[in-house]
């Protein structure tokens, strides 16, 4: 039990403040929204560009936009997953990661 406690103190508790400070737990939709609102004062919007496949196995292509400018695209088996991929693509492009 002592080893487990020591492991948690060294590897978990010691990094917890870093994780909370850097907000490493945020998803890309949150990150891109915070970034764009702070930098250009525009809230991004998402638009379904294409749907394909049968109803039981759809695939969605979604674009993320700042105003009328598309900054990223993503695909997924749901609109939410496609939006997250689009946000990741857009975030990487606008922050040059």
BAVOVEX-226400 format. One record per atom (N, C-alpha, C): chain; atom name; residue number from 1; x, y negated, z negated. Coordinates in Angstrom, 3 decimals. Example, Ala and Ser with C-alpha at 12.3 -4.5 7.8 and 13.67 -1.06 7.14 Angstrom:
! residues 2
+----+----+-----+----------+----------+----------+
| ch | at |   i |        u |        v |        w |
+----+----+-----+----------+----------+----------+
|  A |  N |   1 |   13.190 |    5.690 |   -7.800 |
|  A | CA |   1 |   12.300 |    4.500 |   -7.800 |
|  A |  C |   1 |   13.200 |    3.300 |   -7.800 |
|  A |  N |   2 |   12.850 |    2.250 |   -7.080 |
|  A | CA |   2 |   13.670 |    1.060 |   -7.140 |
|  A |  C |   2 |   12.900 |   -0.030 |   -7.870 |
+----+----+-----+----------+----------+----------+
//
This chain:
! residues 97
+----+----+-----+----------+----------+----------+
| ch | at |   i |        u |        v |        w |
+----+----+-----+----------+----------+----------+
|  A |  N |   1 |    0.812 |    1.184 |    0.000 |
|  A | CA |   1 |    0.000 |    0.000 |    0.000 |
|  A |  C |   1 |    0.868 |   -1.266 |    0.000 |
|  A |  N |   2 |    1.987 |   -1.223 |   -0.666 |
|  A | CA |   2 |    2.877 |   -2.371 |   -0.713 |
|  A |  C |   2 |    3.403 |   -2.710 |    0.686 |
|  A |  N |   3 |    3.716 |   -1.686 |    1.456 |
|  A | CA |   3 |    4.226 |   -1.921 |    2.815 |
|  A |  C |   3 |    3.165 |   -2.559 |    3.695 |
|  A |  N |   4 |    1.949 |   -2.127 |    3.546 |
|  A | CA |   4 |    0.850 |   -2.695 |    4.329 |
|  A |  C |   4 |    0.650 |   -4.167 |    3.951 |
|  A |  N |   5 |    0.656 |   -4.442 |    2.674 |
|  A | CA |   5 |    0.510 |   -5.819 |    2.203 |
|  A |  C |   5 |    1.640 |   -6.689 |    2.728 |
|  A |  N |   6 |    2.860 |   -6.202 |    2.669 |
|  A | CA |   6 |    4.007 |   -6.956 |    3.164 |
|  A |  C |   6 |    3.886 |   -7.192 |    4.673 |
|  A |  N |   7 |    3.464 |   -6.169 |    5.411 |
|  A | CA |   7 |    3.287 |   -6.309 |    6.860 |
|  A |  C |   7 |    2.265 |   -7.408 |    7.170 |
|  A |  N |   8 |    1.134 |   -7.382 |    6.467 |
|  A | CA |   8 |    0.085 |   -8.377 |    6.699 |
|  A |  C |   8 |    0.600 |   -9.777 |    6.378 |
|  A |  N |   9 |    1.306 |   -9.913 |    5.279 |
|  A | CA |   9 |    1.835 |  -11.227 |    4.901 |
|  A |  C |   9 |    2.837 |  -11.745 |    5.927 |
|  A |  N |  10 |    3.707 |  -10.864 |    6.414 |
|  A | CA |  10 |    4.759 |  -11.283 |    7.340 |
|  A |  C |  10 |    4.221 |  -11.508 |    8.753 |
|  A |  N |  11 |    3.388 |  -10.596 |    9.232 |
|  A | CA |  11 |    2.994 |  -10.634 |   10.644 |
|  A |  C |  11 |    1.626 |  -11.258 |   10.911 |
|  A |  N |  12 |    0.765 |  -11.296 |    9.941 |
|  A | CA |  12 |   -0.573 |  -11.853 |   10.158 |
|  A |  C |  12 |   -0.694 |  -13.236 |    9.523 |
|  A |  N |  13 |   -0.547 |  -13.313 |    8.221 |
|  A | CA |  13 |   -0.701 |  -14.598 |    7.527 |
|  A |  C |  13 |    0.297 |  -15.645 |    8.004 |
|  A |  N |  14 |    1.497 |  -15.225 |    8.324 |
|  A | CA |  14 |    2.509 |  -16.202 |    8.731 |
|  A |  C |  14 |    2.200 |  -16.826 |   10.094 |
|  A |  N |  15 |    1.434 |  -16.154 |   10.931 |
|  A | CA |  15 |    1.107 |  -16.692 |   12.255 |
|  A |  C |  15 |   -0.300 |  -17.277 |   12.332 |
|  A |  N |  16 |   -1.085 |  -17.078 |   11.306 |
|  A | CA |  16 |   -2.475 |  -17.525 |   11.337 |
|  A |  C |  16 |   -2.600 |  -19.034 |   11.531 |
|  A |  N |  17 |   -1.804 |  -19.813 |   10.834 |
|  A | CA |  17 |   -1.900 |  -21.267 |   10.986 |
|  A |  C |  17 |   -1.522 |  -21.697 |   12.405 |
|  A |  N |  18 |   -0.531 |  -21.021 |   12.996 |
|  A | CA |  18 |   -0.134 |  -21.323 |   14.380 |
|  A |  C |  18 |   -1.285 |  -21.045 |   15.339 |
|  A |  N |  19 |   -1.944 |  -19.932 |   15.139 |
|  A | CA |  19 |   -3.072 |  -19.573 |   15.995 |
|  A |  C |  19 |   -4.183 |  -20.612 |   15.859 |
|  A |  N |  20 |   -4.488 |  -21.010 |   14.638 |
|  A | CA |  20 |   -5.544 |  -21.996 |   14.427 |
|  A |  C |  20 |   -5.159 |  -23.366 |   14.957 |
|  A |  N |  21 |   -3.900 |  -23.771 |   14.791 |
|  A | CA |  21 |   -3.439 |  -25.072 |   15.288 |
|  A |  C |  21 |   -3.490 |  -25.137 |   16.806 |
|  A |  N |  22 |   -3.029 |  -24.106 |   17.459 |
|  A | CA |  22 |   -2.959 |  -24.083 |   18.916 |
|  A |  C |  22 |   -4.278 |  -23.696 |   19.555 |
|  A |  N |  23 |   -5.228 |  -23.293 |   18.721 |
|  A | CA |  23 |   -6.543 |  -22.890 |   19.218 |
|  A |  C |  23 |   -6.413 |  -21.802 |   20.280 |
|  A |  N |  24 |   -5.593 |  -20.805 |   19.994 |
|  A | CA |  24 |   -5.342 |  -19.725 |   20.944 |
|  A |  C |  24 |   -6.545 |  -18.816 |   21.145 |
|  A |  N |  25 |   -7.556 |  -18.996 |   20.342 |
|  A | CA |  25 |   -8.733 |  -18.146 |   20.431 |
|  A |  C |  25 |   -9.777 |  -18.693 |   21.387 |
|  A |  N |  26 |   -9.559 |  -19.844 |   21.989 |
|  A | CA |  26 |  -10.548 |  -20.444 |   22.876 |
|  A |  C |  26 |  -10.556 |  -19.775 |   24.244 |
|  A |  N |  27 |  -11.733 |  -19.738 |   24.832 |
|  A | CA |  27 |  -11.858 |  -19.226 |   26.191 |
|  A |  C |  27 |  -11.563 |  -20.349 |   27.185 |
|  A |  N |  28 |  -11.381 |  -19.983 |   28.450 |
|  A | CA |  28 |  -11.003 |  -20.967 |   29.460 |
|  A |  C |  28 |  -12.113 |  -21.969 |   29.752 |
|  A |  N |  29 |  -13.371 |  -21.579 |   29.616 |
|  A | CA |  29 |  -14.451 |  -22.545 |   29.836 |
|  A |  C |  29 |  -14.346 |  -23.681 |   28.828 |
|  A |  N |  30 |  -14.061 |  -23.352 |   27.587 |
|  A | CA |  30 |  -13.897 |  -24.370 |   26.554 |
|  A |  C |  30 |  -12.664 |  -25.218 |   26.825 |
|  A |  N |  31 |  -11.555 |  -24.559 |   27.152 |
|  A | CA |  31 |  -10.308 |  -25.279 |   27.398 |
|  A |  C |  31 |  -10.434 |  -26.265 |   28.562 |
|  A |  N |  32 |  -11.015 |  -25.815 |   29.662 |
|  A | CA |  32 |  -11.120 |  -26.694 |   30.827 |
|  A |  C |  32 |  -12.094 |  -27.841 |   30.541 |
|  A |  N |  33 |  -13.142 |  -27.579 |   29.797 |
|  A | CA |  33 |  -14.088 |  -28.647 |   29.475 |
|  A |  C |  33 |  -13.427 |  -29.691 |   28.583 |
|  A |  N |  34 |  -12.714 |  -29.251 |   27.552 |
|  A | CA |  34 |  -12.038 |  -30.197 |   26.668 |
|  A |  C |  34 |  -10.980 |  -31.002 |   27.422 |
|  A |  N |  35 |  -10.225 |  -30.331 |   28.272 |
|  A | CA |  35 |   -9.164 |  -30.999 |   29.024 |
|  A |  C |  35 |   -9.739 |  -32.038 |   29.972 |
|  A |  N |  36 |  -10.748 |  -31.659 |   30.753 |
|  A | CA |  36 |  -11.287 |  -32.592 |   31.749 |
|  A |  C |  36 |  -12.020 |  -33.755 |   31.095 |
|  A |  N |  37 |  -12.695 |  -33.517 |   29.992 |
|  A | CA |  37 |  -13.370 |  -34.623 |   29.315 |
|  A |  C |  37 |  -12.355 |  -35.595 |   28.720 |
|  A |  N |  38 |  -11.248 |  -35.073 |   28.222 |
|  A | CA |  38 |  -10.227 |  -35.941 |   27.636 |
|  A |  C |  38 |   -9.439 |  -36.692 |   28.702 |
|  A |  N |  39 |   -9.129 |  -36.041 |   29.810 |
|  A | CA |  39 |   -8.256 |  -36.628 |   30.828 |
|  A |  C |  39 |   -8.980 |  -37.475 |   31.864 |
|  A |  N |  40 |  -10.142 |  -37.023 |   32.318 |
|  A | CA |  40 |  -10.845 |  -37.751 |   33.386 |
|  A |  C |  40 |  -12.288 |  -38.108 |   33.026 |
|  A |  N |  41 |  -12.692 |  -37.787 |   31.801 |
|  A | CA |  41 |  -14.023 |  -38.103 |   31.305 |
|  A |  C |  41 |  -15.128 |  -37.543 |   32.204 |
|  A |  N |  42 |  -14.916 |  -36.329 |   32.700 |
|  A | CA |  42 |  -15.918 |  -35.650 |   33.527 |
|  A |  C |  42 |  -16.141 |  -34.251 |   32.953 |
|  A |  N |  43 |  -17.399 |  -33.872 |   32.818 |
|  A | CA |  43 |  -17.732 |  -32.516 |   32.386 |
|  A |  C |  43 |  -17.803 |  -31.629 |   33.627 |
|  A |  N |  44 |  -17.077 |  -30.513 |   33.631 |
|  A | CA |  44 |  -17.113 |  -29.635 |   34.795 |
|  A |  C |  44 |  -18.475 |  -28.957 |   34.940 |
|  A |  N |  45 |  -18.815 |  -28.652 |   36.178 |
|  A | CA |  45 |  -20.039 |  -27.906 |   36.468 |
|  A |  C |  45 |  -19.674 |  -26.642 |   37.224 |
|  A |  N |  46 |  -20.578 |  -25.670 |   37.193 |
|  A | CA |  46 |  -20.362 |  -24.381 |   37.849 |
|  A |  C |  46 |  -21.475 |  -24.155 |   38.856 |
|  A |  N |  47 |  -21.114 |  -23.569 |   39.977 |
|  A | CA |  47 |  -22.104 |  -23.290 |   41.020 |
|  A |  C |  47 |  -21.844 |  -21.903 |   41.587 |
|  A |  N |  48 |  -22.917 |  -21.116 |   41.713 |
|  A | CA |  48 |  -22.803 |  -19.807 |   42.346 |
|  A |  C |  48 |  -22.641 |  -20.046 |   43.838 |
|  A |  N |  49 |  -21.529 |  -19.574 |   44.379 |
|  A | CA |  49 |  -21.235 |  -19.749 |   45.800 |
|  A |  C |  49 |  -21.790 |  -18.593 |   46.608 |
|  A |  N |  50 |  -21.686 |  -17.395 |   46.018 |
|  A | CA |  50 |  -22.123 |  -16.204 |   46.749 |
|  A |  C |  50 |  -22.507 |  -15.106 |   45.768 |
|  A |  N |  51 |  -23.534 |  -14.352 |   46.133 |
|  A | CA |  51 |  -23.933 |  -13.142 |   45.426 |
|  A |  C |  51 |  -23.886 |  -12.014 |   46.424 |
|  A |  N |  52 |  -23.343 |  -10.888 |   46.008 |
|  A | CA |  52 |  -23.321 |   -9.744 |   46.919 |
|  A |  C |  52 |  -23.568 |   -8.462 |   46.139 |
|  A |  N |  53 |  -23.933 |   -7.439 |   46.862 |
|  A | CA |  53 |  -24.176 |   -6.144 |   46.249 |
|  A |  C |  53 |  -25.635 |   -5.933 |   45.894 |
|  A |  N |  54 |  -25.988 |   -4.678 |   45.614 |
|  A | CA |  54 |  -27.368 |   -4.376 |   45.221 |
|  A |  C |  54 |  -27.670 |   -4.931 |   43.828 |
|  A |  N |  55 |  -28.956 |   -5.042 |   43.506 |
|  A | CA |  55 |  -29.373 |   -5.641 |   42.232 |
|  A |  C |  55 |  -28.726 |   -4.986 |   41.017 |
|  A |  N |  56 |  -28.504 |   -3.691 |   41.076 |
|  A | CA |  56 |  -27.936 |   -2.993 |   39.922 |
|  A |  C |  56 |  -26.408 |   -3.097 |   39.849 |
|  A |  N |  57 |  -25.792 |   -3.683 |   40.866 |
|  A | CA |  57 |  -24.325 |   -3.776 |   40.902 |
|  A |  C |  57 |  -23.896 |   -5.067 |   41.610 |
|  A |  N |  58 |  -24.385 |   -6.198 |   41.112 |
|  A | CA |  58 |  -24.104 |   -7.496 |   41.741 |
|  A |  C |  58 |  -22.662 |   -7.939 |   41.501 |
|  A |  N |  59 |  -22.176 |   -8.734 |   42.419 |
|  A | CA |  59 |  -20.903 |   -9.431 |   42.263 |
|  A |  C |  59 |  -21.175 |  -10.908 |   42.561 |
|  A |  N |  60 |  -20.651 |  -11.764 |   41.707 |
|  A | CA |  60 |  -20.880 |  -13.198 |   41.846 |
|  A |  C |  60 |  -19.565 |  -13.914 |   42.105 |
|  A |  N |  61 |  -19.621 |  -14.895 |   42.997 |
|  A | CA |  61 |  -18.501 |  -15.798 |   43.233 |
|  A |  C |  61 |  -18.980 |  -17.174 |   42.786 |
|  A |  N |  62 |  -18.233 |  -17.771 |   41.848 |
|  A | CA |  62 |  -18.625 |  -19.045 |   41.250 |
|  A |  C |  62 |  -17.506 |  -20.058 |   41.432 |
|  A |  N |  63 |  -17.880 |  -21.295 |   41.720 |
|  A | CA |  63 |  -16.918 |  -22.387 |   41.801 |
|  A |  C |  63 |  -17.081 |  -23.309 |   40.606 |
|  A |  N |  64 |  -15.968 |  -23.899 |   40.157 |
|  A | CA |  64 |  -16.011 |  -24.907 |   39.100 |
|  A |  C |  64 |  -15.667 |  -26.243 |   39.742 |
|  A |  N |  65 |  -16.439 |  -27.271 |   39.402 |
|  A | CA |  65 |  -16.321 |  -28.564 |   40.077 |
|  A |  C |  65 |  -16.148 |  -29.696 |   39.072 |
|  A |  N |  66 |  -15.344 |  -30.662 |   39.481 |
|  A | CA |  66 |  -15.274 |  -31.956 |   38.810 |
|  A |  C |  66 |  -15.886 |  -32.942 |   39.785 |
|  A |  N |  67 |  -17.082 |  -33.376 |   39.490 |
|  A | CA |  67 |  -17.827 |  -34.163 |   40.473 |
|  A |  C |  67 |  -18.127 |  -33.253 |   41.654 |
|  A |  N |  68 |  -17.702 |  -33.667 |   42.843 |
|  A | CA |  68 |  -17.908 |  -32.854 |   44.037 |
|  A |  C |  68 |  -16.680 |  -32.032 |   44.409 |
|  A |  N |  69 |  -15.586 |  -32.213 |   43.687 |
|  A | CA |  69 |  -14.340 |  -31.527 |   44.018 |
|  A |  C |  69 |  -14.255 |  -30.170 |   43.322 |
|  A |  N |  70 |  -14.092 |  -29.121 |   44.137 |
|  A | CA |  70 |  -13.910 |  -27.779 |   43.589 |
|  A |  C |  70 |  -12.472 |  -27.651 |   43.079 |
|  A |  N |  71 |  -12.344 |  -27.220 |   41.823 |
|  A | CA |  71 |  -11.002 |  -27.050 |   41.248 |
|  A |  C |  71 |  -10.642 |  -25.592 |   41.011 |
|  A |  N |  72 |  -11.595 |  -24.679 |   41.181 |
|  A | CA |  72 |  -11.296 |  -23.265 |   40.984 |
|  A |  C |  72 |  -12.450 |  -22.384 |   41.389 |
|  A |  N |  73 |  -12.121 |  -21.093 |   41.562 |
|  A | CA |  73 |  -13.128 |  -20.085 |   41.902 |
|  A |  C |  73 |  -12.869 |  -18.822 |   41.109 |
|  A |  N |  74 |  -13.953 |  -18.083 |   40.889 |
|  A | CA |  74 |  -13.817 |  -16.813 |   40.195 |
|  A |  C |  74 |  -14.893 |  -15.845 |   40.616 |
|  A |  N |  75 |  -14.587 |  -14.573 |   40.435 |
|  A | CA |  75 |  -15.526 |  -13.506 |   40.762 |
|  A |  C |  75 |  -15.768 |  -12.658 |   39.524 |
|  A |  N |  76 |  -16.966 |  -12.073 |   39.453 |
|  A | CA |  76 |  -17.267 |  -11.201 |   38.336 |
|  A |  C |  76 |  -18.575 |  -10.471 |   38.533 |
|  A |  N |  77 |  -18.789 |   -9.481 |   37.674 |
|  A | CA |  77 |  -20.003 |   -8.672 |   37.755 |
|  A |  C |  77 |  -21.202 |   -9.380 |   37.114 |
|  A |  N |  78 |  -20.974 |  -10.533 |   36.502 |
|  A | CA |  78 |  -22.051 |  -11.374 |   35.986 |
|  A |  C |  78 |  -21.673 |  -12.832 |   36.246 |
|  A |  N |  79 |  -22.651 |  -13.700 |   36.181 |
|  A | CA |  79 |  -22.362 |  -15.123 |   36.384 |
|  A |  C |  79 |  -21.413 |  -15.624 |   35.309 |
|  A |  N |  80 |  -21.608 |  -15.166 |   34.081 |
|  A | CA |  80 |  -20.754 |  -15.590 |   32.974 |
|  A |  C |  80 |  -19.296 |  -15.181 |   33.205 |
|  A |  N |  81 |  -19.074 |  -13.953 |   33.640 |
|  A | CA |  81 |  -17.703 |  -13.481 |   33.905 |
|  A |  C |  81 |  -17.081 |  -14.256 |   35.064 |
|  A |  N |  82 |  -17.867 |  -14.521 |   36.082 |
|  A | CA |  82 |  -17.363 |  -15.284 |   37.229 |
|  A |  C |  82 |  -17.042 |  -16.719 |   36.824 |
|  A |  N |  83 |  -17.856 |  -17.311 |   35.965 |
|  A | CA |  83 |  -17.585 |  -18.666 |   35.470 |
|  A |  C |  83 |  -16.293 |  -18.700 |   34.668 |
|  A |  N |  84 |  -16.068 |  -17.700 |   33.841 |
|  A | CA |  84 |  -14.842 |  -17.646 |   33.040 |
|  A |  C |  84 |  -13.618 |  -17.531 |   33.943 |
|  A |  N |  85 |  -13.711 |  -16.720 |   34.999 |
|  A | CA |  85 |  -12.591 |  -16.595 |   35.939 |
|  A |  C |  85 |  -12.375 |  -17.894 |   36.709 |
|  A |  N |  86 |  -13.462 |  -18.550 |   37.076 |
|  A | CA |  86 |  -13.350 |  -19.839 |   37.767 |
|  A |  C |  86 |  -12.709 |  -20.876 |   36.847 |
|  A |  N |  87 |  -13.107 |  -20.872 |   35.575 |
|  A | CA |  87 |  -12.528 |  -21.808 |   34.612 |
|  A |  C |  87 |  -11.032 |  -21.542 |   34.438 |
|  A |  N |  88 |  -10.651 |  -20.284 |   34.371 |
|  A | CA |  88 |   -9.229 |  -19.930 |   34.246 |
|  A |  C |  88 |   -8.455 |  -20.437 |   35.460 |
|  A |  N |  89 |   -8.984 |  -20.193 |   36.648 |
|  A | CA |  89 |   -8.333 |  -20.649 |   37.874 |
|  A |  C |  89 |   -8.227 |  -22.167 |   37.892 |
|  A |  N |  90 |   -9.315 |  -22.850 |   37.560 |
|  A | CA |  90 |   -9.311 |  -24.307 |   37.538 |
|  A |  C |  90 |   -8.380 |  -24.876 |   36.493 |
|  A |  N |  91 |   -8.367 |  -24.291 |   35.311 |
|  A | CA |  91 |   -7.508 |  -24.771 |   34.229 |
|  A |  C |  91 |   -6.034 |  -24.634 |   34.606 |
|  A |  N |  92 |   -5.695 |  -23.493 |   35.170 |
|  A | CA |  92 |   -4.298 |  -23.279 |   35.584 |
|  A |  C |  92 |   -3.883 |  -24.281 |   36.664 |
|  A |  N |  93 |   -4.791 |  -24.610 |   37.561 |
|  A | CA |  93 |   -4.461 |  -25.560 |   38.627 |
|  A |  C |  93 |   -4.320 |  -26.993 |   38.105 |
|  A |  N |  94 |   -5.249 |  -27.423 |   37.254 |
|  A | CA |  94 |   -5.202 |  -28.818 |   36.829 |
|  A |  C |  94 |   -4.157 |  -29.086 |   35.763 |
|  A |  N |  95 |   -3.730 |  -28.038 |   35.060 |
|  A | CA |  95 |   -2.689 |  -28.216 |   34.046 |
|  A |  C |  95 |   -1.344 |  -27.698 |   34.541 |
|  A |  N |  96 |   -1.308 |  -27.173 |   35.756 |
|  A | CA |  96 |   -0.085 |  -26.663 |   36.391 |
|  A |  C |  96 |    0.623 |  -25.607 |   35.535 |
|  A |  N |  97 |   -0.162 |  -24.682 |   34.983 |
|  A | CA |  97 |    0.424 |  -23.593 |   34.180 |
|  A |  C |  97 |    1.100 |  -22.602 |   35.091 |
+----+----+-----+----------+----------+----------+
//
